Amino acid sequence: MSASTIPDEASQVVPMAAKSNKTASAASGNRAPDCNLNFSCPEEVVQRIAQLYGDERLADVVFLVQRSEDCPVQRFVAHRSIISSWSRPLESMLCGSFAEGFAREVRLLDVDPSAFEVMLKLMYTGSAEITVDSVLAVLDVSIRFDVGPLTQFSVQFLQTHTNSEHACSMLEVAVQYGLMKLVDKCIELIVTDDHILQSEDFYHLSQAALIEVAKHDSWNAHEDEIYDTVLRWAASKSTDEEERRRLAEPILEHLRYPHMSVEKLKQLSTSKDVPSQLIFEALFYKLNPDSHENQEEGLEQLQNQLRAPHQAQSQHLQQPSQVSKRYRPRPGSLLFSWLPTPRVTVSGDCRENARHTSSNGFTGVRGDRRMLHGIFSWSVEISETQSAWIFVGVARVDDSNDVAWRSTGYMLYCLDSRFFHRGSGQNHPGGDRKICSGDCIRVELDCTQHTLAFGVNNEKPVVLFRDMEPTCYVPAVDLRDCGDKVRILSSRAQTPCTSELSPPSLGARSSMTVATGSHMHQAPQQPQPQPQPKSHARHPGMWQWHQSEGEAQRSSGVARAHRQQHFLPRGNPLADEPSALTGMQDEPPAAEQPAAPSREEAAAAAAVSAVSTVTAAAIASVSSVRGE
């Protein structure tokens, strides 16, 4: 189109617009037409400003960036007005009364040039490219120069890409800069992985980082074990006993001594690592735990003490929040959460629920935890199912298939308890058994022995897979029917009995916690009653059936019908041969045993004995000091 034709076309457009305005005015009762027109072009503005990046023609400042004095200097041209609008520290430097405000060149030392370049590109173009190798340097630059969006993006990147391999190094960064969300993510990865807790990276953590680890609620281990872990860290730092105690002292203050075993408290009473006051508080808590449920009166007294000037300076005075937290059990943390897919809906505050919400047909859901080293254990409840066509197990992290049991998955089949790998199934050594709604499957992956074990409800897990490939795995579940739902359940370790002399081993501890309602909650652990075995008369090799607590309260006829329902299959999509088990009958009930003392009574008796022992030791110590 030539320039001479433009006025003609414009003259044709104007009368039409005028005619349209007249019509609109007449239709609105001769009101004046609205001549305001809002127009925005943010993308165009970004493109225009981006053209100034690296342009020396209008640049009025040059940054000479150097990582250290022995490193080469890199030169970056910029514009004071643009830089100052992004960074307050740089604004004060470039536009204030400092020497840099009048200088053409500004030197920046101890700054990574590549990270500084990422920050400049964000200021000019609105986008930044961050990699695993550069994220820490970019985070340091963004915090130093107060570039909020870049800091937020860096933290989000770290939270997404932090794994067990880099959890300890990321924790140091998070503690240094006060990034509490990243601190929580790193600690959850550390305390739920036995391999990390025994690694050199863990022993290299700073005292400040270990304080955050010790006071965190994500621990699933028993308090005895947490204490031993702290001592191992201190012992790795120094061989001198006094230096070891100096390092461990501020960390041990954050442990939950009332939730240690009585035997452990008796052992600590003879050492100098823990103040006797903390041991006395823990032992008296075990004598009467109900009296510590409501601590308002005691906390109010402590607050009044804190208000007193002469007592506020006492180094031994503890904050009320710290005292009240000591009596609360650690809620624990989930080992993993489900990742939603187009066919599986994930719900819950911790994404612990996964439901098949598409048309019938096998589809899978995976967990977000990568497992390569150590021992992992978790429990999955079959919340709802129509026909028990569900597989539970693990799959390789690099498996892109939607269904795990047909590919790299090591899976237990709920319909008949066969176990599958790459589409091939084998019979369970205990025989056929159907796992239905309300049942819970315990999964234990041992990456050191390359084994995978499964247990149902309260039964001991049985190793079904050996010599697994030494690679990285993720939790996996395959669902068949629309509406089938699974849920992650608690797997926390039981509190050791008062007669035990040692806490559970590292390899036997749990790595999960329960999601109760909308909050993570750890109820006081109660000893499980010994189940009465029920066996099949015609199939002596079958799994023994263990009655749950609810079934034990039902009548024998209802309980028998309920057990038969668990064993009778409703069809198998993988095989046509019937596997119904008939002719079930109950065994004669076992003779009644005399009632054993309750757990509370045993704990109270042991606590009384421990208090007497500790009190006698304290009196003897005081008497020796006084020379009596």
Secondary structure, DSSP 8 states (H G I E B T S, - for coil): --TTHHHHHHHHHHHHHHHHHHHHHHHTTS-----------HHHHHHHHHTTTT--SS--EEEEEESSTTS--EEEEE-HHHHHHH-HHHHHHHHSSSGGGT-SEEEEES--HHHHHHHHHHHHHS-----TTTHHHHHHHHHHTT-HHHHHHHHHHHHHH--GGGHHHHHHHHHHHT-HHHHHHHHHHHHT-HHHHTSHHHHT--HHHHHHHHH-TT--S-HHHHHHHHHHHHHHH-S-HHHHHHHHHHHHTTS-GGGS-HHHHHHHHTSSSS-HHHHHHHHHHHH-GGGGS--HHHHHHHHHHHHSHHHHT-TT---HHHHHHHTS------S--EE-BTTEEEESTTS-EEEE-SSSS-EEEEES--B-SSEEEEEEEEEE-SS--EEEEEEETT---S-STTTT-EEEETTT--EEETTEEE--TT------TT-EEEEEEETTTTEEEEEETTS--EEEE-S--SS-EEEEEEE-STT-EEEEE--------TT-SS---GGG------EETTEE------------EE--SS-TTS--EE--HHHHTS-HHHHHHHHHHHHS----SS--S---------------------HHHHHHHHHHHHHHHHHHHHHHHHHHHHT-
